[in-house]
């Protein structure tokens, strides 16, 4: 399916009159995401593009505002007992799924349980939960073993993995199996008959959706849809995508190529803006299961060789990036930066020695890299070049994002379908604290891809989650950052702010860590 076929075939079928076709186009929002949409279950598939799709179709009990504070979304509100051991959340009126059925508390309980199997924050929350129940159709009750002050932070997660609410019959699907029926209660209704995996997805406005009264802000507030139809169109070539935006064939490109940002800024029909002011933390992830990156000496040596200015200038324009030698995004308060080691010949020699001490003798290592994800692709190529300069026998495997994501989940040795190294990035709100961040966790087989294991890290994550007040959280956060810097579950490559590009007549584009496909108007 080529670009012309997608764009032409996506128009309303059977409208022979040009005026009718033009009216249908005006009522359709065409969006080009950061990567191809291949999987539809945002709980099973841990990618940003699947979460973008999930935010369209599903809703959450709580969202977050610009200060990353939890705000009621599907919930009308909540009450907490004096001892902090019982939380009762009440649903707001008028919530219905796309199939017309009302949203009930038991749907929420089933959805929370399925989410908690896959999500690190959810796993910790359920460990603290003695009983999760629906005493009636409107109320969800958590009865806890111990106080858990961060409970709402988990339910309000904006990134990997949001706690999306779906019908109980669908949420009954085991968490290790993808759902096959996409029914939510969100502002857009998925059109399965038009889905072409990796190329095209279509959605219709959910006429049953009742937005909240508050203004839209990140994932909170009123999700008002002013288009009849949404189309996600995948155009793998960045230059072709920019040309489609300039001619009006698409309305919004999530990530234009950095080299094309000045061109789009100069075009009278298009404009760009900072995607998310808090930015994205780039990083190199090590596979801790296999040599030589199961040796902390090697991980530290590689971390100390990364020239962040090279990595960042490859993915963002000048002024939109900064060095960030930290384990959390430097755009957030309370983050500690560690002094970078000198990047010189002595550092290269130390890295080679660390590899020898770890027993590396020229075995083939594997770096996996998406070829169709500009914010990652160039960083991966720089990593491969660094490893080759160290004398490492590195095999560079590049493929489309969906294929790389599938291989990333493979725990086998690198030469048997697994991997050794992988570059990627996370939006800052998705890794803003120990409860939210999947990449800081070090609980072995249950950890995010790379599967690090470190008791000192986990001790401070648990301390942060259990802290009764801000002072306790700050103390745990300080110790966690030091422990993680020493253990090196990943090596930061810098903080960058991407730009998003859209037609000038498109208004209401929210700044957020992922596309919020509501609040938009044409003209």
Secondary structure as UniProt FT lines:
FT   HELIX           3..9
FT   TURN            13..14
FT   HELIX           18..26
FT   STRAND          28..32
FT   TURN            42..44
FT   HELIX           48..57
FT   STRAND          59..60
FT   STRAND          62..64
FT   TURN            66..67
FT   STRAND          70..72
FT   STRAND          75..80
FT   TURN            82..83
FT   STRAND          86..91
FT   TURN            93..94
FT   TURN            98..99
FT   HELIX           105..118
FT   HELIX           120..127
FT   STRAND          129..133
FT   STRAND          139..144
FT   TURN            149..150
FT   HELIX           151..155
FT   STRAND          164..165
FT   HELIX           168..171
FT   TURN            175..176
FT   STRAND          188..190
FT   HELIX           192..194
FT   TURN            197..199
FT   STRAND          200..205
FT   TURN            207..208
FT   TURN            218..219
FT   STRAND          229..233
FT   HELIX           238..247
FT   STRAND          252..253
FT   HELIX           258..260
FT   HELIX           261..266
FT   TURN            268..269
FT   STRAND          270..274
FT   TURN            277..278
FT   STRAND          280..286
FT   TURN            288..289
FT   TURN            291..294
FT   HELIX           296..303
FT   TURN            304..305
FT   HELIX           308..313
FT   TURN            314..315
FT   TURN            318..319
FT   STRAND          321..322
FT   TURN            330..331
FT   TURN            333..334
FT   HELIX           345..357
FT   TURN            358..359
FT   STRAND          365..370
FT   HELIX           374..389
FT   TURN            390..391
FT   STRAND          394..399
FT   HELIX           401..408
FT   HELIX           414..416
FT   STRAND          421..427
FT   HELIX           428..431
FT   TURN            434..436
FT   HELIX           444..446
FT   TURN            449..450
FT   HELIX           455..466
FT   HELIX           470..487
FT   STRAND          490..496
FT   STRAND          499..503
FT   TURN            504..505
FT   STRAND          506..507
FT   STRAND          521..522
//
